[in-house]
Amino acid sequence: MRHLMLVCLCLFFGAPVAHAQLLQSVLKDNADAVANPSRSTVDAVISALADAAADGVPTFLEDWRDKAIWMRIDDGVFFRAVQDGDGLTLTDLDSAAQTAVADDDGFDQIRPNAGVRRVINAALVQFQLSDADVTRRIAALDAISRDPAADQLVPLRVSIPDEPDALILARKIQLERQLAARFDADASVRIAAIADLSGDLSVEVRGVISQILTARQFVGRSIPEGTNVAQILSIGDDLDEAEAYQLLVAADLAPATVTPDDIVATLTAQIESGMVAGVDVSTLGTDAARIAAYSTLVVSGDAAPFILPEDRASALEAHTFYRAYSEVNGDITAAAEDAEAAISTQLGVGKTLDLTLDALSLASIYFLAAIGLAITFGVMGVINMAHGEFIMMGAYTGFVVQQIVPDYTLSIIIALPTAFAVTFAAGVAMERLVIRHLYHRPLETLLATFGIAIVLQQLAKNIFGTQARPLTSPDWLAGAWVVNDVIQISTIRIAIFALALLFLGLILYILKRTRLGLEVRAVTQNPGMAASMGINPDRINMLTFGLGSGIAGIAGVAIGLYAKVTSEMGADYIVQSFMTVVVGGVGNVWGTLAGASLIGFTQKGIEFFNPSNTLAAQTYMILFVILFIQFRPKGIVALKGRAASD
């Protein structure tokens, strides 16, 4: 491809001509090579086009490649043509004027073969690197990324100084470093490029380093001088004896071993009149008999000899097994090994940070789902199995609001307080109608709330159907925060994390700085004493249950933006919510935060070791919680007062 590289230099540095020629004139000068292109002539045509600096060369090359160029036979003029029935619509290559002919008699379609089209494609990439059209420059970079080659390095470098777009410039520089690391003729330049790539965690860079460190397995009596050895293979550690000996056989350095199938085939081939090796074939029904007969053939020279264990051991000891780099320059592979080690270290750190971000995100979701349950469970001692359905109600409230208010940002702003109001009212109604009649009767409470949960699920199915409903996030919550190819987290998860922090602060403010919070804490620690001080425990229980249910509704809106909105979505979070509350410490906000963090990080840690089976991770998580509460039954942060005594 030397001609193509020279063409590219002409393109970018300017052709040594006084003025640009018309494209048709250049094509007529090379008419035979254009009309009957081959691998041996196409470079000359492309070089002529570049030297002439004719307008429309990239477009012509695309049409030539796509078999859209036709030649008028009588005068050798070329056109861009589209078939229209039996006729053609012709476009002049210089003026773009169009004419139509009734039939295609007198015209020949130019049909370059696959090899020619590959050359044209490569030339197009070089032209497109400095094309005024941004999309063409991006397409050229995509083509280089898909199929990097040595002849792309020079034109890519030439195109970098005049690149006006900052993002495209950065990509060109990155690709230049990748191509330089693999293809530059100067070893010192390659080493410098490899060093520059050592901080890049992209898949493309890792592929480049891997290509440089490509190694093959060899065997010989000695290692040839100048071989860039990657590893000396040890028999027993890196290779077993059988595998090593087969390598010797494949390299024609040792005779093949005789297998049972070989014995049968050899004996079968030499059967005469029911006899082989002087014995009747009917007596060869055992391995020992066949081996004995085969040994007779070996002695007579009619079969390949057995390889004795000591002979095999000697052959293995006499040879060296090793892996050698395809790259012969040891300094280059050493630099690549250093870069690979640096990238591996950074990947480890990056994966740890990415796992931490995922765990924080999951902990935020669990905290939002569980905080309302922590308040009701801690203050009232009510095992509310319908808590997940309040989350579901909040999510569906957000969906309904979006049907009324199509602006997604405004609808989310409206949905959050609306979901709180709906689920607060539902919680108060549930407490007034059912829960207050079942205080201090935990089994009946559990069964009653479980029944309510089933009823709420069925109502949701009747109203909204069984299909998942979309709760669409605004555009500013779309996408992800991408640090590099390893560390990234979706924007919606960041928003959920921020919402969890906001609720943490809000709930702490309510409990620590407001009269309602003071009364809730008083009822939690000693309801009898609180009643004697003029606090109505019945009213506090009602408001507390409503508050916990309202928070669950807001959590439903947040979770609905991230997960599916269905009538069963609450069931996906009820178990984790109870685990969070129990592990963290019943009725304690800080305990809920600690429990959500512990469960979120532990579950993500389990998923890291078994990423293909999230169900197994959840199962192991439940087992972990069971073991945890055996050693710390009151949770991470134990609550003082009524909950503690219960």
Secondary structure, DSSP 8 states (H G I E B T S, - for coil): -HHHHHHHHHHHH--SSSS---HHHHHHHTHHHHHS--TTTHHHHHHHHHHHT-TTHHHHHHHHHTT-EEEETTTTEEEEEEEETTEEEEEETTT--EEEES--TTEEE----HHHHHHHHHHHHHHHTT-SSHHHHHHHHHHHHHS--GGGHHHHHHHSTT---HHHHHHHHHHHHHHHHHH-S-HHHHHHHHHHHTT---HHHHHHHHHHT-EEEEEESS--TT--EEEE--BTTTB-HHHHHHHHHHTTSS-----HHHHHHHHHHT-BTTEETTEEGGG--SHHHHHHHHHHHHHTTSS-----HHHHHHHHHTSEEEEEESS--HHHHHHHHHHHHHHHHHHHHHHHHHHHHHHHHHHHHHHHHHHHHHHHHHHH----TTHHHHHHHHHHHHHHHHHH---HHHHHHHHHHHHHHHHHHHHHHHHHHTGGGSTT-HHHHHHHHHHHHHHHHHHHHHHH-SS-B-----GGGSSEEESSSS-EEEHHHHHHHHHHHHHHHHHHHHHHHSHHHHHHHHHHH-HHHHHHTT--HHHHHHHHHHHHHHHHHHHHHHHHHHS-B-TTTTHHHHHHHHHHHHHH-TT-HHHHHHHHHHHHHHHHHHHHHSTT-HHHHHHHHHHHHHHHHHH-TT-SS---SHHHH-
